Amino acid sequence: MLFRLYQPGDFAQLYAIEEICFEPPVRFSRRYMQQIIGSKTSATWIAEEDGMMAGFTVIDWREELEGNIAYIQTIEVAPAFRKRGVGTELLRRVDTTARDARAILTWLHVDVQNEAAIRLYRANGYQRQGRQEHYYARGRAAEIYVKTLMG
């Protein structure tokens, strides 16, 4: 498995994974996905095998008074590549990118019903810090997970 940073020619395969992993109205629009990927304060990591995209993650960060804060916009793995450590390695890349951006912590929202993702986050040092009701479409709640990096 090869892990590398996003290149503009990757968008079609990346968005195809978005369409597999998320149904409307939860799915990011093409325009929004291009916006977050194109931000100067974001990084997108790609996992690929034999030229086929296996998954990706998008992280962005912003400056706060207490230090930079990184947010995982999304992490997605195509079904054929799940349970092979792809998500774990993408999270490792997120941590490295966040540290390089001088972030003191990384956080994310996750659907309370996405047990596999919650297990992944917990296994990689993320701790539940709260819950946000009606975060997702159709009134679904999100749990908030945080990982302290430094500070």
C-alpha positions in Angstrom: 0.0 0.0 0.0 1.3 3.4 -1.0 0.4 6.5 1.1 1.0 9.9 -0.5 -0.4 13.4 -0.6 -3.3 14.3 -2.9 -2.7 15.5 -6.5 -5.4 17.2 -8.6 -5.8 14.2 -10.9 -7.0 12.2 -7.9 -10.3 13.9 -7.5 -12.5 11.5 -9.6 -11.3 8.4 -7.7 -11.5 10.2 -4.4 -15.1 11.4 -5.0 -16.1 7.9 -6.1 -15.1 6.6 -2.7 -17.1 9.5 -1.1 -20.1 8.3 -3.1 -19.6 4.7 -1.9 -19.1 5.6 1.8 -21.8 8.2 2.2 -25.4 8.6 1.0 -27.1 11.9 0.5 -27.8 14.1 2.5 -24.7 13.1 4.6 -22.4 13.0 1.5 -20.1 16.1 0.9 -21.0 17.8 -2.4 -18.3 17.8 -5.1 -17.9 21.6 -4.6 -17.5 21.4 -0.9 -15.0 18.5 -1.2 -12.9 20.5 -3.7 -13.1 23.5 -1.4 -11.7 21.7 1.7 -9.1 19.8 -0.3 -7.9 23.1 -2.0 -7.6 25.0 1.3 -4.1 26.3 2.1 -4.6 25.0 5.7 -5.5 21.5 4.8 -3.8 18.3 3.7 -5.3 15.3 1.9 -3.6 11.9 2.2 -4.3 9.1 -0.3 -3.9 5.4 0.1 -3.5 3.4 -3.1 -2.6 0.0 -4.2 -1.7 -0.9 -7.8 -2.9 2.5 -9.0 -6.3 2.1 -7.4 -7.3 4.4 -4.6 -8.1 2.5 -1.4 -9.0 5.4 0.8 -8.2 9.0 1.8 -8.4 11.5 4.7 -8.7 15.3 4.7 -7.5 17.3 7.7 -7.5 21.0 8.1 -6.3 23.3 10.9 -6.8 26.8 12.2 -5.1 29.1 14.7 -6.6 29.5 18.1 -5.4 31.5 21.1 -4.1 28.3 22.8 -2.5 27.0 19.6 -3.4 25.4 16.3 -6.3 23.0 16.3 -6.6 20.3 13.6 -9.9 18.8 12.5 -10.4 15.6 10.6 -13.0 16.5 7.9 -13.3 12.9 6.8 -11.5 9.6 6.6 -12.8 7.0 4.2 -11.7 3.6 3.1 -13.3 1.7 0.2 -15.0 -1.5 1.3 -12.6 -3.8 -0.6 -9.7 -2.4 1.5 -11.2 -2.3 4.9 -9.7 -4.3 7.8 -6.2 -4.1 6.3 -4.8 -1.2 8.4 -5.5 1.5 5.9 -7.5 3.6 8.3 -4.9 3.3 11.0 -2.1 4.4 8.7 -4.2 7.3 7.4 -4.7 8.4 11.0 -1.0 8.1 11.6 -0.5 10.5 8.6 -3.1 12.8 10.1 -1.2 13.0 13.3 2.1 13.7 11.5 0.5 16.5 9.4 -1.2 18.0 12.5 2.1 18.1 14.4 3.9 19.6 11.4 1.2 22.3 11.4 2.0 22.9 15.1 -1.4 21.7 16.2 -1.9 20.9 19.9 -4.8 18.6 19.3 -6.8 16.9 16.6 -10.6 16.4 16.8 -13.4 15.0 14.8 -17.1 14.2 14.7 -18.3 10.6 14.2 -21.8 9.3 13.7 -22.8 7.6 17.0 -23.8 4.5 15.0 -20.5 4.1 13.2 -19.0 1.6 15.6 -16.1 0.6 13.3 -14.9 4.2 13.1 -15.3 4.7 16.8 -13.2 1.6 17.5 -10.5 2.9 15.1 -10.4 6.3 16.8 -10.2 4.8 20.3 -7.5 2.3 19.3 -5.5 5.3 18.0 -5.6 7.4 21.1 -8.7 9.5 20.5 -10.9 10.1 23.5 -14.6 10.9 23.6 -15.1 14.5 24.7 -18.8 15.0 24.1 -21.8 14.5 21.9 -23.6 16.8 19.5 -27.3 16.0 19.0 -28.8 16.4 15.4 -25.3 17.0 13.9 -26.0 14.8 10.9 -28.9 14.8 8.6 -32.1 13.0 9.7 -31.4 14.0 13.3 -28.4 11.7 13.9 -26.1 12.6 16.7 -22.3 12.8 16.5 -19.8 11.9 19.2 -16.8 14.2 19.4 -13.4 12.6 19.7 -10.1 14.4 20.6 -6.5 13.5 20.6 -3.9 15.7 22.4 -0.7 16.0 20.4 1.4 18.5 22.4 1.1 21.4 24.7 
